[in-house]
Amino acid sequence: MLAPSPMIAACLARELVPVDDILARAIAAPLASDGNGGALTSFQLRRVVLFIEQNLDADLSLNRLAAVTSLSPSHFARRFKGATAMAPHQYVLARRINGAKQLLLETEMKLAEIAIATGFSSQAHLTGMFGRTVGMTPGAYRTRRDACHAFLAAQGGEKQMVTAA
């Protein structure tokens, strides 16, 4: 198994979106309220976002996410979209893709294992959704990681990274 490398992180990690960035954007600039509490509170948003991150491999249905915030599914969906500008399903898919990217960058796990770990029903499901979202297959993404690693290593690795930054 390949150990995570600072060179890989420097080359591709900008593609990963940390949870803290999502929360900061949503809390700093909530969408306009519809008069009925148009967005989740920052507490509710943080709670559901962390729940999603900790349970990417589990059932993340609308009913289950709504239960985390003690809202009905319809109210939750509306308020979640008010807070994030994304429907809950779109958000979950984006976080699963993000998780798959991270595993592709940092591990040599088989694609089927990555699919299971990030909540996709199969390797084919992961490959299809990843391709539509990222514009390349998970295998091509991993190949790009390897090429980036080789390029940085040939250029002097971390010394080169510091001067390029």
VMD Tcl script that builds the backbone (N, CA, C; Angstrom):
set m [mol new atoms 495]
animate dup $m
set s [atomselect $m all]
$s set {name element resname resid chain x y z} {
  {N N MET 1 A 0.838 -1.175 0.000}
  {CA C MET 1 A 0.000 0.000 0.000}
  {C C MET 1 A 0.886 1.242 0.000}
  {N N LEU 2 A 0.560 2.202 -0.839}
  {CA C LEU 2 A 1.324 3.429 -0.966}
  {C C LEU 2 A 1.021 4.354 0.201}
  {N N ALA 3 A 2.053 4.847 0.839}
  {CA C ALA 3 A 1.856 5.806 1.932}
  {C C ALA 3 A 1.508 7.163 1.333}
  {N N PRO 4 A 0.591 7.918 1.980}
  {CA C PRO 4 A 0.274 9.247 1.477}
  {C C PRO 4 A 1.547 10.082 1.374}
  {N N SER 5 A 1.690 10.789 0.294}
  {CA C SER 5 A 2.888 11.566 0.047}
  {C C SER 5 A 2.578 13.054 0.018}
  {N N PRO 6 A 3.425 13.864 0.649}
  {CA C PRO 6 A 3.228 15.320 0.547}
  {C C PRO 6 A 3.306 15.792 -0.897}
  {N N MET 7 A 4.076 15.084 -1.725}
  {CA C MET 7 A 4.168 15.475 -3.136}
  {C C MET 7 A 2.833 15.273 -3.837}
  {N N ILE 8 A 2.179 14.162 -3.551}
  {CA C ILE 8 A 0.871 13.923 -4.161}
  {C C ILE 8 A -0.117 14.978 -3.683}
  {N N ALA 9 A -0.102 15.240 -2.398}
  {CA C ALA 9 A -1.008 16.240 -1.844}
  {C C ALA 9 A -0.783 17.593 -2.488}
  {N N ALA 10 A 0.474 17.970 -2.673}
  {CA C ALA 10 A 0.779 19.265 -3.274}
  {C C ALA 10 A 0.321 19.332 -4.717}
  {N N CYS 11 A 0.365 18.217 -5.400}
  {CA C CYS 11 A 0.024 18.194 -6.815}
  {C C CYS 11 A -1.477 18.202 -7.062}
  {N N LEU 12 A -2.224 17.400 -6.300}
  {CA C LEU 12 A -3.635 17.202 -6.624}
  {C C LEU 12 A -4.634 17.549 -5.528}
  {N N ALA 13 A -4.211 17.721 -4.293}
  {CA C ALA 13 A -5.156 17.860 -3.194}
  {C C ALA 13 A -6.028 19.097 -3.316}
  {N N ARG 14 A -5.642 20.060 -4.100}
  {CA C ARG 14 A -6.496 21.242 -4.274}
  {C C ARG 14 A -7.854 20.856 -4.848}
  {N N GLU 15 A -7.934 19.658 -5.411}
  {CA C GLU 15 A -9.198 19.168 -5.943}
  {C C GLU 15 A -10.140 18.673 -4.853}
  {N N LEU 16 A -9.621 18.418 -3.668}
  {CA C LEU 16 A -10.449 17.955 -2.564}
  {C C LEU 16 A -11.063 19.159 -1.859}
  {N N VAL 17 A -12.294 19.011 -1.411}
  {CA C VAL 17 A -12.985 20.097 -0.727}
  {C C VAL 17 A -13.194 19.702 0.729}
  {N N PRO 18 A -12.455 20.332 1.652}
  {CA C PRO 18 A -12.618 19.993 3.068}
  {C C PRO 18 A -13.975 20.436 3.611}
  {N N VAL 19 A -14.480 19.701 4.578}
  {CA C VAL 19 A -15.765 20.007 5.210}
  {C C VAL 19 A -15.756 21.422 5.803}
  {N N ASP 20 A -14.653 21.800 6.424}
  {CA C ASP 20 A -14.591 23.133 7.037}
  {C C ASP 20 A -14.822 24.241 6.013}
  {N N ASP 21 A -14.338 24.054 4.791}
  {CA C ASP 21 A -14.566 25.051 3.737}
  {C C ASP 21 A -16.046 25.141 3.386}
  {N N ILE 22 A -16.710 24.000 3.321}
  {CA C ILE 22 A -18.142 23.977 3.010}
  {C C ILE 22 A -18.927 24.700 4.100}
  {N N LEU 23 A -18.626 24.368 5.341}
  {CA C LEU 23 A -19.327 25.002 6.459}
  {C C LEU 23 A -19.062 26.499 6.507}
  {N N ALA 24 A -17.835 26.905 6.281}
  {CA C ALA 24 A -17.497 28.329 6.320}
  {C C ALA 24 A -18.251 29.095 5.245}
  {N N ARG 25 A -18.313 28.543 4.036}
  {CA C ARG 25 A -19.038 29.218 2.947}
  {C C ARG 25 A -20.526 29.296 3.247}
  {N N ALA 26 A -21.105 28.204 3.720}
  {CA C ALA 26 A -22.546 28.162 3.959}
  {C C ALA 26 A -22.950 29.069 5.111}
  {N N ILE 27 A -22.141 29.117 6.151}
  {CA C ILE 27 A -22.484 29.939 7.309}
  {C C ILE 27 A -22.215 31.411 7.032}
  {N N ALA 28 A -21.170 31.716 6.274}
  {CA C ALA 28 A -20.822 33.111 5.980}
  {C C ALA 28 A -21.799 33.745 4.999}
  {N N ALA 29 A -22.347 32.958 4.087}
  {CA C ALA 29 A -23.213 33.525 3.059}
  {C C ALA 29 A -24.457 32.674 2.858}
  {N N PRO 30 A -25.338 32.591 3.883}
  {CA C PRO 30 A -26.557 31.794 3.687}
  {C C PRO 30 A -27.430 32.422 2.609}
  {N N LEU 31 A -28.171 31.594 1.925}
  {CA C LEU 31 A -29.081 32.086 0.896}
  {C C LEU 31 A -30.232 32.832 1.548}
  {N N ALA 32 A -30.878 33.664 0.775}
  {CA C ALA 32 A -31.985 34.464 1.297}
  {C C ALA 32 A -33.069 33.578 1.888}
  {N N SER 33 A -33.599 34.000 3.004}
  {CA C SER 33 A -34.642 33.236 3.678}
  {C C SER 33 A -35.955 33.365 2.920}
  {N N ASP 34 A -36.745 32.304 2.963}
  {CA C ASP 34 A -38.050 32.350 2.309}
  {C C ASP 34 A -39.142 32.812 3.268}
  {N N GLY 35 A -38.752 33.313 4.432}
  {CA C GLY 35 A -39.721 33.766 5.412}
  {C C GLY 35 A -40.135 32.680 6.381}
  {N N ASN 36 A -39.832 31.441 6.060}
  {CA C ASN 36 A -40.167 30.313 6.923}
  {C C ASN 36 A -38.901 29.621 7.422}
  {N N GLY 37 A -37.864 30.374 7.664}
  {CA C GLY 37 A -36.605 29.760 8.074}
  {C C GLY 37 A -35.982 29.054 6.905}
  {N N GLY 38 A -35.540 29.790 5.881}
  {CA C GLY 38 A -35.101 29.249 4.602}
  {C C GLY 38 A -33.862 28.396 4.619}
  {N N ALA 39 A -33.103 28.373 5.701}
  {CA C ALA 39 A -31.876 27.580 5.723}
  {C C ALA 39 A -31.739 26.892 7.077}
  {N N LEU 40 A -30.958 25.845 7.089}
  {CA C LEU 40 A -30.647 25.191 8.356}
  {C C LEU 40 A -29.857 26.154 9.233}
  {N N THR 41 A -29.981 26.007 10.522}
  {CA C THR 41 A -29.142 26.794 11.423}
  {C C THR 41 A -27.705 26.289 11.279}
  {N N SER 42 A -26.747 27.079 11.722}
  {CA C SER 42 A -25.352 26.636 11.612}
  {C C SER 42 A -25.137 25.349 12.409}
  {N N PHE 43 A -25.816 25.205 13.549}
  {CA C PHE 43 A -25.712 23.983 14.343}
  {C C PHE 43 A -26.253 22.786 13.562}
  {N N GLN 44 A -27.441 22.933 12.967}
  {CA C GLN 44 A -28.029 21.838 12.194}
  {C C GLN 44 A -27.148 21.478 10.998}
  {N N LEU 45 A -26.650 22.497 10.312}
  {CA C LEU 45 A -25.816 22.260 9.139}
  {C C LEU 45 A -24.541 21.521 9.529}
  {N N ARG 46 A -23.864 21.985 10.561}
  {CA C ARG 46 A -22.640 21.326 11.007}
  {C C ARG 46 A -22.934 19.874 11.392}
  {N N ARG 47 A -24.025 19.665 12.091}
  {CA C ARG 47 A -24.377 18.320 12.541}
  {C C ARG 47 A -24.628 17.372 11.364}
  {N N VAL 48 A -25.386 17.821 10.379}
  {CA C VAL 48 A -25.711 16.949 9.250}
  {C C VAL 48 A -24.500 16.759 8.339}
  {N N VAL 49 A -23.701 17.790 8.146}
  {CA C VAL 49 A -22.508 17.662 7.299}
  {C C VAL 49 A -21.511 16.685 7.930}
  {N N LEU 50 A -21.301 16.789 9.219}
  {CA C LEU 50 A -20.396 15.856 9.887}
  {C C LEU 50 A -20.956 14.438 9.871}
  {N N PHE 51 A -22.276 14.305 10.012}
  {CA C PHE 51 A -22.921 12.997 9.936}
  {C C PHE 51 A -22.668 12.372 8.558}
  {N N ILE 52 A -22.819 13.163 7.517}
  {CA C ILE 52 A -22.584 12.669 6.161}
  {C C ILE 52 A -21.139 12.209 6.021}
  {N N GLU 53 A -20.186 13.020 6.456}
  {CA C GLU 53 A -18.768 12.666 6.339}
  {C C GLU 53 A -18.440 11.376 7.080}
  {N N GLN 54 A -19.037 11.195 8.251}
  {CA C GLN 54 A -18.732 10.019 9.063}
  {C C GLN 54 A -19.465 8.772 8.591}
  {N N ASN 55 A -20.434 8.937 7.693}
  {CA C ASN 55 A -21.257 7.803 7.264}
  {C C ASN 55 A -21.354 7.686 5.747}
  {N N LEU 56 A -20.302 8.074 5.032}
  {CA C LEU 56 A -20.341 8.019 3.566}
  {C C LEU 56 A -20.688 6.634 3.047}
  {N N ASP 57 A -20.295 5.610 3.769}
  {CA C ASP 57 A -20.523 4.243 3.305}
  {C C ASP 57 A -21.897 3.698 3.694}
  {N N ALA 58 A -22.700 4.495 4.366}
  {CA C ALA 58 A -23.998 4.041 4.879}
  {C C ALA 58 A -25.160 4.628 4.076}
  {N N ASP 59 A -26.345 4.242 4.473}
  {CA C ASP 59 A -27.568 4.784 3.895}
  {C C ASP 59 A -27.673 6.260 4.278}
  {N N LEU 60 A -27.661 7.123 3.291}
  {CA C LEU 60 A -27.804 8.556 3.538}
  {C C LEU 60 A -29.048 9.074 2.817}
  {N N SER 61 A -30.156 8.394 3.079}
  {CA C SER 61 A -31.423 8.769 2.470}
  {C C SER 61 A -31.910 10.091 3.061}
  {N N LEU 62 A -32.830 10.713 2.368}
  {CA C LEU 62 A -33.400 11.972 2.834}
  {C C LEU 62 A -34.015 11.806 4.221}
  {N N ASN 63 A -34.712 10.703 4.445}
  {CA C ASN 63 A -35.317 10.460 5.761}
  {C C ASN 63 A -34.273 10.378 6.864}
  {N N ARG 64 A -33.173 9.703 6.573}
  {CA C ARG 64 A -32.125 9.557 7.594}
  {C C ARG 64 A -31.449 10.900 7.875}
  {N N LEU 65 A -31.177 11.678 6.852}
  {CA C LEU 65 A -30.547 12.984 7.052}
  {C C LEU 65 A -31.486 13.933 7.781}
  {N N ALA 66 A -32.760 13.893 7.430}
  {CA C ALA 66 A -33.740 14.754 8.098}
  {C C ALA 66 A -33.822 14.423 9.584}
  {N N ALA 67 A -33.726 13.147 9.916}
  {CA C ALA 67 A -33.792 12.735 11.325}
  {C C ALA 67 A -32.644 13.324 12.142}
  {N N VAL 68 A -31.498 13.534 11.512}
  {CA C VAL 68 A -30.346 14.119 12.206}
  {C C VAL 68 A -30.665 15.538 12.674}
  {N N THR 69 A -31.490 16.233 11.923}
  {CA C THR 69 A -31.830 17.624 12.259}
  {C C THR 69 A -33.189 17.752 12.928}
  {N N SER 70 A -33.883 16.639 13.123}
  {CA C SER 70 A -35.226 16.628 13.714}
  {C C SER 70 A -36.231 17.438 12.898}
  {N N LEU 71 A -36.072 17.411 11.590}
  {CA C LEU 71 A -37.012 18.068 10.683}
  {C C LEU 71 A -37.692 17.003 9.823}
  {N N SER 72 A -38.826 17.365 9.253}
  {CA C SER 72 A -39.449 16.453 8.302}
  {C C SER 72 A -38.581 16.427 7.042}
  {N N PRO 73 A -38.671 15.363 6.261}
  {CA C PRO 73 A -37.850 15.294 5.047}
  {C C PRO 73 A -38.054 16.486 4.098}
  {N N SER 74 A -39.273 16.932 3.929}
  {CA C SER 74 A -39.499 18.056 3.006}
  {C C SER 74 A -38.911 19.355 3.551}
  {N N HIS 75 A -39.105 19.612 4.859}
  {CA C HIS 75 A -38.509 20.812 5.447}
  {C C HIS 75 A -36.984 20.738 5.422}
  {N N PHE 76 A -36.456 19.569 5.740}
  {CA C PHE 76 A -35.011 19.403 5.717}
  {C C PHE 76 A -34.455 19.686 4.325}
  {N N ALA 77 A -35.046 19.079 3.303}
  {CA C ALA 77 A -34.543 19.252 1.930}
  {C C ALA 77 A -34.543 20.724 1.540}
  {N N ARG 78 A -35.615 21.425 1.845}
  {CA C ARG 78 A -35.711 22.847 1.499}
  {C C ARG 78 A -34.672 23.669 2.258}
  {N N ARG 79 A -34.539 23.406 3.538}
  {CA C ARG 79 A -33.592 24.184 4.353}
  {C C ARG 79 A -32.140 23.823 4.033}
  {N N PHE 80 A -31.884 22.562 3.732}
  {CA C PHE 80 A -30.529 22.160 3.356}
  {C C PHE 80 A -30.123 22.892 2.078}
  {N N LYS 81 A -31.020 22.916 1.118}
  {CA C LYS 81 A -30.723 23.624 -0.128}
  {C C LYS 81 A -30.562 25.122 0.128}
  {N N GLY 82 A -31.325 25.650 1.070}
  {CA C GLY 82 A -31.181 27.060 1.430}
  {C C GLY 82 A -29.818 27.366 2.046}
  {N N ALA 83 A -29.250 26.396 2.713}
  {CA C ALA 83 A -27.950 26.593 3.369}
  {C C ALA 83 A -26.776 26.314 2.444}
  {N N THR 84 A -26.938 25.379 1.512}
  {CA C THR 84 A -25.796 24.932 0.707}
  {C C THR 84 A -25.931 25.205 -0.788}
  {N N ALA 85 A -27.100 25.589 -1.227}
  {CA C ALA 85 A -27.410 25.782 -2.653}
  {C C ALA 85 A -27.362 24.461 -3.429}
  {N N MET 86 A -27.450 23.348 -2.709}
  {CA C MET 86 A -27.468 22.015 -3.324}
  {C C MET 86 A -28.559 21.184 -2.678}
  {N N ALA 87 A -29.195 20.351 -3.471}
  {CA C ALA 87 A -30.127 19.382 -2.905}
  {C C ALA 87 A -29.321 18.375 -2.079}
  {N N PRO 88 A -29.919 17.786 -1.050}
  {CA C PRO 88 A -29.181 16.831 -0.226}
  {C C PRO 88 A -28.537 15.697 -1.025}
  {N N HIS 89 A -29.257 15.146 -1.990}
  {CA C HIS 89 A -28.702 14.048 -2.788}
  {C C HIS 89 A -27.473 14.515 -3.571}
  {N N GLN 90 A -27.533 15.710 -4.158}
  {CA C GLN 90 A -26.383 16.247 -4.891}
  {C C GLN 90 A -25.189 16.421 -3.965}
  {N N TYR 91 A -25.453 16.919 -2.768}
  {CA C TYR 91 A -24.388 17.136 -1.802}
  {C C TYR 91 A -23.745 15.814 -1.396}
  {N N VAL 92 A -24.569 14.823 -1.096}
  {CA C VAL 92 A -24.046 13.505 -0.693}
  {C C VAL 92 A -23.204 12.924 -1.823}
  {N N LEU 93 A -23.673 13.019 -3.042}
  {CA C LEU 93 A -22.913 12.515 -4.182}
  {C C LEU 93 A -21.573 13.250 -4.292}
  {N N ALA 94 A -21.577 14.562 -4.140}
  {CA C ALA 94 A -20.336 15.344 -4.213}
  {C C ALA 94 A -19.355 14.922 -3.126}
  {N N ARG 95 A -19.863 14.667 -1.922}
  {CA C ARG 95 A -18.972 14.248 -0.829}
  {C C ARG 95 A -18.455 12.830 -1.048}
  {N N ARG 96 A -19.267 11.971 -1.649}
  {CA C ARG 96 A -18.804 10.618 -1.952}
  {C C ARG 96 A -17.706 10.658 -3.022}
  {N N ILE 97 A -17.891 11.493 -4.015}
  {CA C ILE 97 A -16.857 11.666 -5.047}
  {C C ILE 97 A -15.592 12.224 -4.405}
  {N N ASN 98 A -15.737 13.199 -3.514}
  {CA C ASN 98 A -14.592 13.774 -2.811}
  {C C ASN 98 A -13.859 12.695 -2.005}
  {N N GLY 99 A -14.622 11.849 -1.323}
  {CA C GLY 99 A -14.021 10.757 -0.558}
  {C C GLY 99 A -13.287 9.777 -1.462}
  {N N ALA 100 A -13.875 9.488 -2.619}
  {CA C ALA 100 A -13.224 8.595 -3.578}
  {C C ALA 100 A -11.923 9.221 -4.089}
  {N N LYS 101 A -11.948 10.510 -4.382}
  {CA C LYS 101 A -10.721 11.192 -4.810}
  {C C LYS 101 A -9.635 11.065 -3.752}
  {N N GLN 102 A -10.009 11.281 -2.515}
  {CA C GLN 102 A -9.031 11.214 -1.438}
  {C C GLN 102 A -8.424 9.818 -1.341}
  {N N LEU 103 A -9.258 8.799 -1.412}
  {CA C LEU 103 A -8.747 7.430 -1.347}
  {C C LEU 103 A -7.891 7.101 -2.572}
  {N N LEU 104 A -8.261 7.605 -3.725}
  {CA C LEU 104 A -7.458 7.385 -4.926}
  {C C LEU 104 A -6.100 8.076 -4.808}
  {N N LEU 105 A -6.073 9.229 -4.176}
  {CA C LEU 105 A -4.827 9.969 -4.001}
  {C C LEU 105 A -3.919 9.332 -2.958}
  {N N GLU 106 A -4.518 8.810 -1.895}
  {CA C GLU 106 A -3.728 8.424 -0.729}
  {C C GLU 106 A -3.519 6.929 -0.541}
  {N N THR 107 A -4.218 6.101 -1.308}
  {CA C THR 107 A -4.120 4.662 -1.093}
  {C C THR 107 A -3.974 3.920 -2.419}
  {N N GLU 108 A -3.743 2.631 -2.296}
  {CA C GLU 108 A -3.755 1.733 -3.452}
  {C C GLU 108 A -4.941 0.770 -3.347}
  {N N MET 109 A -5.975 1.182 -2.615}
  {CA C MET 109 A -7.162 0.333 -2.489}
  {C C MET 109 A -7.714 0.006 -3.872}
  {N N LYS 110 A -8.291 -1.167 -3.998}
  {CA C LYS 110 A -8.957 -1.542 -5.242}
  {C C LYS 110 A -10.178 -0.652 -5.430}
  {N N LEU 111 A -10.556 -0.428 -6.687}
  {CA C LEU 111 A -11.697 0.440 -6.970}
  {C C LEU 111 A -12.984 -0.089 -6.339}
  {N N ALA 112 A -13.149 -1.388 -6.315}
  {CA C ALA 112 A -14.344 -1.964 -5.684}
  {C C ALA 112 A -14.375 -1.642 -4.195}
  {N N GLU 113 A -13.219 -1.661 -3.536}
  {CA C GLU 113 A -13.147 -1.316 -2.112}
  {C C GLU 113 A -13.444 0.161 -1.896}
  {N N ILE 114 A -12.942 1.009 -2.782}
  {CA C ILE 114 A -13.216 2.445 -2.691}
  {C C ILE 114 A -14.710 2.693 -2.879}
  {N N ALA 115 A -15.308 1.979 -3.815}
  {CA C ALA 115 A -16.749 2.135 -4.048}
  {C C ALA 115 A -17.530 1.830 -2.773}
  {N N ILE 116 A -17.211 0.738 -2.124}
  {CA C ILE 116 A -17.903 0.357 -0.894}
  {C C ILE 116 A -17.641 1.371 0.216}
  {N N ALA 117 A -16.395 1.794 0.345}
  {CA C ALA 117 A -16.024 2.725 1.414}
  {C C ALA 117 A -16.668 4.095 1.260}
  {N N THR 118 A -17.057 4.445 0.054}
  {CA C THR 118 A -17.650 5.765 -0.180}
  {C C THR 118 A -19.145 5.703 -0.507}
  {N N GLY 119 A -19.748 4.545 -0.315}
  {CA C GLY 119 A -21.199 4.450 -0.409}
  {C C GLY 119 A -21.770 4.206 -1.785}
  {N N PHE 120 A -20.944 3.856 -2.753}
  {CA C PHE 120 A -21.468 3.518 -4.075}
  {C C PHE 120 A -21.857 2.050 -4.076}
  {N N SER 121 A -22.856 1.708 -4.872}
  {CA C SER 121 A -23.367 0.341 -4.855}
  {C C SER 121 A -22.425 -0.659 -5.498}
  {N N SER 122 A -21.540 -0.190 -6.374}
  {CA C SER 122 A -20.601 -1.082 -7.051}
  {C C SER 122 A -19.465 -0.265 -7.651}
  {N N GLN 123 A -18.453 -0.972 -8.128}
  {CA C GLN 123 A -17.352 -0.300 -8.816}
  {C C GLN 123 A -17.868 0.389 -10.078}
  {N N ALA 124 A -18.801 -0.232 -10.762}
  {CA C ALA 124 A -19.363 0.363 -11.980}
  {C C ALA 124 A -20.107 1.660 -11.659}
  {N N HIS 125 A -20.842 1.661 -10.554}
  {CA C HIS 125 A -21.558 2.868 -10.142}
  {C C HIS 125 A -20.568 3.985 -9.831}
  {N N LEU 126 A -19.517 3.669 -9.084}
  {CA C LEU 126 A -18.472 4.654 -8.793}
  {C C LEU 126 A -17.856 5.175 -10.082}
  {N N THR 127 A -17.481 4.274 -10.970}
  {CA C THR 127 A -16.817 4.669 -12.211}
  {C C THR 127 A -17.706 5.579 -13.049}
  {N N GLY 128 A -18.989 5.240 -13.158}
  {CA C GLY 128 A -19.915 6.060 -13.938}
  {C C GLY 128 A -20.112 7.443 -13.343}
  {N N MET 129 A -20.364 7.505 -12.047}
  {CA C MET 129 A -20.600 8.801 -11.393}
  {C C MET 129 A -19.313 9.629 -11.348}
  {N N PHE 130 A -18.194 8.993 -11.099}
  {CA C PHE 130 A -16.905 9.681 -11.058}
  {C C PHE 130 A -16.607 10.271 -12.431}
  {N N GLY 131 A -16.816 9.483 -13.469}
  {CA C GLY 131 A -16.560 9.952 -14.838}
  {C C GLY 131 A -17.430 11.139 -15.205}
  {N N ARG 132 A -18.708 11.086 -14.856}
  {CA C ARG 132 A -19.608 12.212 -15.156}
  {C C ARG 132 A -19.244 13.453 -14.367}
  {N N THR 133 A -18.810 13.270 -13.127}
  {CA C THR 133 A -18.538 14.405 -12.246}
  {C C THR 133 A -17.150 14.993 -12.467}
  {N N VAL 134 A -16.147 14.143 -12.573}
  {CA C VAL 134 A -14.755 14.589 -12.631}
  {C C VAL 134 A -14.256 14.724 -14.069}
  {N N GLY 135 A -14.854 13.962 -14.977}
  {CA C GLY 135 A -14.433 14.035 -16.373}
  {C C GLY 135 A -13.401 12.991 -16.756}
  {N N MET 136 A -13.131 12.059 -15.850}
  {CA C MET 136 A -12.232 10.938 -16.131}
  {C C MET 136 A -12.600 9.797 -15.209}
  {N N THR 137 A -12.161 8.613 -15.552}
  {CA C THR 137 A -12.450 7.459 -14.714}
  {C C THR 137 A -11.574 7.480 -13.466}
  {N N PRO 138 A -11.957 6.740 -12.433}
  {CA C PRO 138 A -11.092 6.653 -11.253}
  {C C PRO 138 A -9.703 6.107 -11.595}
  {N N GLY 139 A -9.634 5.169 -12.515}
  {CA C GLY 139 A -8.335 4.630 -12.921}
  {C C GLY 139 A -7.465 5.690 -13.578}
  {N N ALA 140 A -8.065 6.519 -14.423}
  {CA C ALA 140 A -7.315 7.609 -15.055}
  {C C ALA 140 A -6.885 8.636 -14.021}
  {N N TYR 141 A -7.725 8.871 -13.033}
  {CA C TYR 141 A -7.390 9.807 -11.957}
  {C C TYR 141 A -6.175 9.307 -11.183}
  {N N ARG 142 A -6.167 8.018 -10.893}
  {CA C ARG 142 A -5.042 7.425 -10.172}
  {C C ARG 142 A -3.778 7.462 -11.046}
  {N N THR 143 A -3.917 7.220 -12.334}
  {CA C THR 143 A -2.772 7.298 -13.251}
  {C C THR 143 A -2.214 8.713 -13.269}
  {N N ARG 144 A -3.091 9.704 -13.263}
  {CA C ARG 144 A -2.652 11.100 -13.216}
  {C C ARG 144 A -1.905 11.384 -11.924}
  {N N ARG 145 A -2.390 10.810 -10.815}
  {CA C ARG 145 A -1.691 10.950 -9.536}
  {C C ARG 145 A -0.281 10.391 -9.645}
  {N N ASP 146 A -0.156 9.220 -10.229}
  {CA C ASP 146 A 1.149 8.588 -10.364}
  {C C ASP 146 A 2.067 9.417 -11.256}
  {N N ALA 147 A 1.536 9.966 -12.338}
  {CA C ALA 147 A 2.339 10.812 -13.233}
  {C C ALA 147 A 2.777 12.077 -12.514}
  {N N CYS 148 A 1.906 12.639 -11.725}
  {CA C CYS 148 A 2.238 13.838 -10.959}
  {C C CYS 148 A 3.347 13.521 -9.957}
  {N N HIS 149 A 3.201 12.401 -9.281}
  {CA C HIS 149 A 4.209 11.976 -8.310}
  {C C HIS 149 A 5.565 11.801 -8.995}
  {N N ALA 150 A 5.573 11.134 -10.141}
  {CA C ALA 150 A 6.821 10.904 -10.871}
  {C C ALA 150 A 7.424 12.226 -11.339}
  {N N PHE 151 A 6.592 13.129 -11.806}
  {CA C PHE 151 A 7.085 14.436 -12.261}
  {C C PHE 151 A 7.724 15.198 -11.110}
  {N N LEU 152 A 7.040 15.246 -9.978}
  {CA C LEU 152 A 7.588 15.978 -8.841}
  {C C LEU 152 A 8.866 15.332 -8.326}
  {N N ALA 153 A 8.904 14.019 -8.322}
  {CA C ALA 153 A 10.108 13.323 -7.868}
  {C C ALA 153 A 11.279 13.619 -8.805}
  {N N ALA 154 A 11.009 13.655 -10.102}
  {CA C ALA 154 A 12.058 13.943 -11.086}
  {C C ALA 154 A 12.544 15.385 -10.988}
  {N N GLN 155 A 11.685 16.272 -10.527}
  {CA C GLN 155 A 12.024 17.692 -10.408}
  {C C GLN 155 A 12.652 18.036 -9.076}
  {N N GLY 156 A 12.879 17.085 -8.234}
  {CA C GLY 156 A 13.498 17.358 -6.941}
  {C C GLY 156 A 12.507 17.334 -5.810}
  {N N GLY 157 A 11.312 16.874 -6.071}
  {CA C GLY 157 A 10.325 16.659 -5.023}
  {C C GLY 157 A 9.968 17.890 -4.248}
  {N N GLU 158 A 10.096 17.786 -2.946}
  {CA C GLU 158 A 9.594 18.820 -2.049}
  {C C GLU 158 A 10.356 20.126 -2.179}
  {N N LYS 159 A 11.639 20.087 -2.494}
  {CA C LYS 159 A 12.371 21.335 -2.676}
  {C C LYS 159 A 11.748 22.140 -3.812}
  {N N GLN 160 A 11.389 21.436 -4.885}
  {CA C GLN 160 A 10.773 22.088 -6.030}
  {C C GLN 160 A 9.388 22.607 -5.672}
  {N N MET 161 A 8.654 21.844 -4.839}
  {CA C MET 161 A 7.309 22.262 -4.450}
  {C C MET 161 A 7.340 23.603 -3.750}
  {N N VAL 162 A 8.294 23.798 -2.866}
  {CA C VAL 162 A 8.370 25.028 -2.082}
  {C C VAL 162 A 8.620 26.217 -2.987}
  {N N THR 163 A 9.494 26.081 -3.965}
  {CA C THR 163 A 9.771 27.210 -4.853}
  {C C THR 163 A 8.631 27.470 -5.815}
  {N N ALA 164 A 7.848 26.431 -6.128}
  {CA C ALA 164 A 6.723 26.610 -7.047}
  {C C ALA 164 A 5.529 27.244 -6.356}
  {N N ALA 165 A 5.433 27.133 -5.048}
  {CA C ALA 165 A 4.265 27.629 -4.334}
  {C C ALA 165 A 4.271 29.105 -4.146}
}
mol reanalyze $m
mol bondsrecalc $m
mol representation Tube
mol addrep $m
